[in-house]
């Protein structure tokens, strides 16, 4: 079990394949784990792309069923996770890379683009999370029930008061759009993007499409692309074509 460690943070990660680096972020919200790429994902991106890319995936810090752990950084929730993503790539001596993220991977990718735009060659946002104006509290409430209590039970150093502050900073202090960046940031983002919208409570179609319309170098998939299931291979082909088009020539 490979582990990247930096101070009190321990990140369990896995690698597969060879070629240009592709960071893969599983869905599952704050319980995002490598196993989620096989259990809850519409397709397994590592199986699909390890023949062409050096795929890297990790358990999210403090995912209850995962092997990664670290402090609950109440004042900088999103950035603490981005620290882990960038720190892992530094540890693996990877400078430039592509990234594909599902669900919570959407906000994470936007934060990566904000923090390290020159390192992200291209990004795929599949069924990205976003904020519905009529249900601003869905992520806060869901994690206060489905993530916080289990984490606090597992980690005596983490109390529910800390979880409340962490989730408030993460999802309530700036409850709009994609959480981690502004519309102005998206409008000025020059990185190539492929967005595959969903339309469930946590993955609002309107937010995904607004981001696709605002970002000057964004492409969008067919919709729906997950149902019927026969459409998924078409979406995977589009992802493959997008990644190939933006992969550096020498890779």
ZIRANOR-V524231 format. One record per pair of residues at least 24 apart in sequence whose C-alpha atoms are under 8 Angstrom apart, sorted by sequence separation. I is the first residue (numbers start at 1). GAP is how many residues later the second one is. D is the distance in whole Angstrom. If there is no record, write none. Layout:
BEGIN
i: [I I]
gap: [GAP GAP]
d: [D D]
END
This chain:
BEGIN
i: [34 95 96 97 98 99 100 101 102 103 104 105 143 193 194 195 196 197 33 34 96 97 98 99 100 101 102 103 104 186 190 192 193 194 195 196 198 33 82 86 100 102 103 189 190 191 192 193 194 195 196 197 198 32 33 81 101 140 187 188 189 190 192 194 196 197 32 140 183 186 187 188 189 31 82 178 186 187 196 16 30 33 78 82 177 22 24 26 31 32 140 183 17 18 20 21 22 23 24 25 30 31 33 34 79 139 140 17 18 19 20 21 22 23 24 25 30 31 33 78 16 17 18 19 20 21 22 23 24 31 32 137 17 18 19 21 31 137 17 18 136 17 18 16 17 137 15 16 136 15 16 136 15 14 15 13 14 133 13 14 131 132 13 131 132 194 12 13 130 131 11 12 130 131 11 130 131 194 11 129 130 11 10 9 12 192 12 11 12 11 10 11 9 10 9 10 9 41 8 9 8 138 139 138 114 128 110 123 125 127 128 111 122 123 124 125 126 127 128 132 110 111 121 122 123 124 125 126 127 128 132 107 110 114 120 121 122 123 124 125 126 127 131 106 107 108 124 126 127 130 132 11 21 107 129 130 131 23 25 27 29 30 107 117 129 130 21 22 23 24 25 26 27 28 29 128 129 132 21 22 23 24 25 26 27 28 113 127 128 131 11 20 21 22 23 24 25 26 27 130 20 22 26 27 113 130 26 25 128 127 64 4 63 64 72 4 64 63 74 62 74 77 64 72 76 77 72 74 75 74 77 78 73 76 77 72 75 76 74 103 103 78 30 124 31 30 122 122 121 122 121 98 42 43 42 49 20 20 19]
gap: [24 24 24 24 24 24 24 24 24 24 24 24 24 24 24 24 24 24 25 25 25 25 25 25 25 25 25 25 25 25 25 25 25 25 25 25 25 26 26 26 26 26 26 26 26 26 26 26 26 26 26 26 26 27 27 27 27 27 27 27 27 27 27 27 27 27 28 28 28 28 28 28 28 29 29 29 29 29 29 30 30 30 30 30 30 31 31 31 31 31 31 31 32 32 32 32 32 32 32 32 32 32 32 32 32 32 32 33 33 33 33 33 33 33 33 33 33 33 33 33 34 34 34 34 34 34 34 34 34 34 34 34 35 35 35 35 35 35 36 36 36 37 37 38 38 38 39 39 39 40 40 40 41 42 42 43 43 43 44 44 44 44 45 45 45 45 46 46 46 46 47 47 47 47 48 48 48 48 49 49 49 50 51 52 54 54 55 56 56 57 58 58 59 59 60 60 61 61 62 62 63 63 63 64 67 67 68 68 68 68 68 69 69 69 69 69 69 69 69 69 70 70 70 70 70 70 70 70 70 70 70 71 71 71 71 71 71 71 71 71 71 71 71 72 72 72 72 72 72 72 72 73 73 73 73 73 73 74 74 74 74 74 74 74 74 74 75 75 75 75 75 75 75 75 75 75 75 75 76 76 76 76 76 76 76 76 76 76 76 76 77 77 77 77 77 77 77 77 77 77 78 78 78 78 78 78 79 80 80 81 83 84 84 86 86 87 87 88 88 89 89 89 90 90 90 90 91 91 91 92 92 92 93 93 93 94 94 94 95 99 100 102 113 115 116 117 121 124 125 125 126 145 184 189 190 191 227 231 232]
d: [6 6 6 6 5 5 5 5 5 5 6 8 8 6 6 6 6 7 7 5 7 8 6 6 6 6 6 4 5 7 8 5 4 5 5 5 8 4 7 8 7 6 5 6 7 6 6 6 6 6 7 7 7 6 6 8 8 6 5 7 7 6 8 7 8 8 6 7 8 6 5 7 8 7 7 7 5 7 8 7 7 7 7 6 6 6 7 8 8 6 6 7 8 7 8 6 6 6 6 6 8 4 7 8 8 7 7 4 7 6 5 5 5 5 5 7 6 6 6 8 6 6 6 4 6 6 6 6 8 7 8 7 7 5 5 7 7 7 6 4 8 5 7 6 6 8 7 5 6 6 7 8 5 6 7 7 6 7 6 6 6 8 4 6 8 7 6 6 8 5 7 6 6 6 7 5 7 7 7 7 7 7 8 8 8 8 6 7 5 4 5 7 8 5 6 6 4 8 6 7 7 8 7 7 7 8 8 8 7 8 8 6 6 6 6 6 6 6 7 8 6 7 7 5 5 5 5 5 5 7 8 6 6 8 7 7 6 6 6 6 6 5 7 8 6 8 8 8 8 6 7 7 7 6 6 6 7 7 8 7 7 8 8 7 4 6 8 6 6 6 6 6 5 7 5 6 7 8 5 5 5 5 4 5 5 7 8 6 8 7 8 7 6 5 6 6 6 7 6 6 8 7 8 6 8 7 7 5 7 8 7 6 8 7 8 7 6 8 7 7 8 6 8 8 8 8 8 6 7 4 7 7 7 7 6 7 7 8 7 8 7 7 8 7 7 7 7 7 7 8 7 8 7 8 7 8 7 6 6]
END
